[in-house]
């Protein structure tokens, strides 16, 4: 998969650059309006990368003005998207299994996972700590951004407080950028303020919102969205997928024909708990995963555990706001975050 960041004076110019440079199969996975004017768009295309390093940002002719505070702010966002520290290049660290194990334990990664990653990293034979860890993560991680251009219906499942409603709105925003019509389906009709919040997001995005408070209602809403050629995004009530009875109750919805199930978990939880929840979502039929709350999490054991439990990691979020968008996280970028955070090199500011 190739990832590239584009800067342009407006969204139309940015999308034109994406299509020109990456082709018609490119998918917009993140967008940000720069305070100094213009937009920053990140795009992905499902092709093998030619280099382990993330590509450089492509700058349009309109982005040649002298640097001011807003320009520096925008450049800082780009550096954080790449996982780099401001005004510096990534440091090379020699591989040391004991030090790597200590580092992973410091992030509160589950002990069995930490030992497995350290062992695999050592077996890779790579002398650089970051690359060795990235190789170990690559053995256990699958990463691919959501394809909102071709999906027909997406179902979001996860525990209370994981951020499903915000994720539903972020996905809707990306679909709208791809010129898809979107229908938000509120399946949590009884949660305090749940419908109102989803409707507010929908109004801002120009997306329709409907209420479906039963499995039959969800099926009908999805069928109508498909007939109208809308992307249906179903926001459900939070539950513990480890509870077999609750899992059975949601299994029927997850099995609806044509629906793609996405698990949503928070990076702020205990790593063991988050890993168990992710695996339970996998057993329920989820195919993709979104991990929220990276802007608030300084210990990355939970996101490491979640991304290595069978689901394809589609996105992570660093902001509760829709404008924050969705990011991708690869084995290399996660390895950098894990190592840089432990040494104080990580930039903890929000990338979105």
Secondary structure as GFF3:
##gff-version 3
##sequence-region A 1 352
A	DSSP	beta_strand	2	8	.	.	.	ID=ss1
A	DSSP	alpha_helix	11	22	.	.	.	ID=ss2
A	DSSP	beta_strand	27	33	.	.	.	ID=ss3
A	DSSP	beta_strand	39	45	.	.	.	ID=ss4
A	DSSP	beta_strand	58	59	.	.	.	ID=ss5
A	DSSP	three_ten_helix	61	63	.	.	.	ID=ss6
A	DSSP	alpha_helix	69	82	.	.	.	ID=ss7
A	DSSP	alpha_helix	97	106	.	.	.	ID=ss8
A	DSSP	alpha_helix	111	123	.	.	.	ID=ss9
A	DSSP	alpha_helix	129	140	.	.	.	ID=ss10
A	DSSP	beta_strand	142	143	.	.	.	ID=ss11
A	DSSP	beta_strand	153	157	.	.	.	ID=ss12
A	DSSP	alpha_helix	164	177	.	.	.	ID=ss13
A	DSSP	beta_strand	182	186	.	.	.	ID=ss14
A	DSSP	alpha_helix	194	205	.	.	.	ID=ss15
A	DSSP	beta_strand	208	211	.	.	.	ID=ss16
A	DSSP	alpha_helix	215	227	.	.	.	ID=ss17
A	DSSP	beta_strand	231	235	.	.	.	ID=ss18
A	DSSP	alpha_helix	244	254	.	.	.	ID=ss19
A	DSSP	beta_strand	259	266	.	.	.	ID=ss20
A	DSSP	alpha_helix	271	284	.	.	.	ID=ss21
A	DSSP	beta_strand	288	292	.	.	.	ID=ss22
A	DSSP	alpha_helix	301	306	.	.	.	ID=ss23
A	DSSP	beta_strand	312	316	.	.	.	ID=ss24
A	DSSP	three_ten_helix	322	324	.	.	.	ID=ss25
A	DSSP	alpha_helix	331	343	.	.	.	ID=ss26
###
